[in-house]
Amino acid sequence: MPIPGPMELVLLLVIVLIIFGPGKLPDIGNAVGKGIREFRKASNELEESVRGEPKQTSTDDRRPAKPSSAEVVRISRPAARGRRKRIPWRG
């Protein structure tokens, strides 16, 4: 199956815009993106089960874990001692 060119993609987008209208396009894009993510996840799980070994995730693919409330260190600004000195505008 050949890959559609730019004109075919524009024509397809215009047809979708006419059929669904501009208000529904974000919902359609969201649904398509969610479907693609689920498909990739299912295909990766199937591939892992066929190989029999879990796929090693690289450090680029992993998101950093959110620190727990105990790990969060609060950094405060030093207390101001009196008024700050204003520097006149020079220019």
C-alpha positions as CSV (number, residue, x, y, z in Angstrom):
1,M,0.0,0.0,0.0
2,P,1.6,3.3,-1.0
3,I,2.1,6.1,1.4
4,P,-0.2,9.0,0.8
5,G,1.5,12.2,-0.4
6,P,1.0,15.7,0.9
7,M,-1.9,16.5,-1.4
8,E,-3.8,13.3,-0.4
9,L,-3.3,14.2,3.3
10,V,-4.6,17.7,2.8
11,L,-7.6,16.3,0.9
12,L,-8.3,13.8,3.7
13,L,-8.0,16.6,6.3
14,V,-10.5,18.8,4.4
15,I,-13.0,15.9,4.1
16,V,-12.7,15.1,7.8
17,L,-13.2,18.8,8.6
18,I,-16.3,19.0,6.4
19,I,-17.8,15.9,7.9
20,F,-17.1,16.4,11.6
21,G,-16.6,20.2,11.8
22,P,-13.9,22.1,13.7
23,G,-15.4,21.5,17.1
24,K,-14.9,17.8,17.0
25,L,-11.4,17.7,15.5
26,P,-9.6,17.9,18.9
27,D,-11.7,15.0,20.3
28,I,-11.0,12.9,17.2
29,G,-7.3,13.6,17.5
30,N,-7.3,12.7,21.1
31,A,-9.1,9.4,20.4
32,V,-6.7,8.5,17.6
33,G,-3.7,9.3,19.7
34,K,-5.1,7.2,22.6
35,G,-5.8,4.3,20.2
36,I,-2.2,4.4,18.7
37,R,-0.7,4.4,22.3
38,E,-2.9,1.4,23.3
39,F,-1.9,-0.4,20.1
40,R,1.8,0.2,20.7
41,K,1.5,-1.0,24.3
42,A,-0.4,-4.1,23.3
43,S,2.1,-4.9,20.5
44,N,5.1,-4.4,22.9
45,E,3.4,-6.7,25.5
46,L,2.8,-9.3,22.8
47,E,6.4,-9.1,21.6
48,E,7.7,-9.5,25.2
49,S,5.5,-12.5,25.7
50,V,6.7,-14.2,22.5
51,R,10.3,-13.6,23.3
52,G,9.8,-14.7,26.9
53,E,12.0,-11.9,28.3
54,P,11.0,-8.4,29.4
55,K,12.2,-5.6,27.3
56,Q,14.9,-3.5,28.9
57,T,13.8,0.1,29.0
58,S,16.4,2.7,28.3
59,T,16.9,5.7,30.5
60,D,15.5,7.9,27.7
61,D,12.1,6.1,27.7
62,R,11.6,6.2,31.5
63,R,10.1,9.3,33.1
64,P,11.7,10.4,36.3
65,A,9.8,9.3,39.4
66,K,8.1,12.0,41.4
67,P,9.7,12.4,44.8
68,S,7.6,11.6,47.8
69,S,6.7,14.3,50.3
70,A,9.5,13.1,52.6
71,E,12.1,13.5,49.9
72,V,11.1,17.0,49.0
73,V,13.5,19.6,50.4
74,R,12.1,23.0,50.8
75,I,14.6,25.7,49.9
76,S,13.7,29.1,51.4
77,R,15.0,32.5,50.3
78,P,17.2,34.3,52.8
79,A,15.4,36.8,54.9
80,A,15.7,40.3,53.7
81,R,17.6,42.5,56.2
82,G,15.8,45.8,55.8
83,R,15.0,47.4,52.5
84,R,16.8,46.5,49.3
85,K,19.0,49.2,47.9
86,R,17.6,50.6,44.7
87,I,19.9,51.2,41.8
88,P,18.9,54.2,39.6
89,W,18.4,53.6,36.0
90,R,21.4,54.3,33.8
91,G,20.9,54.3,30.1
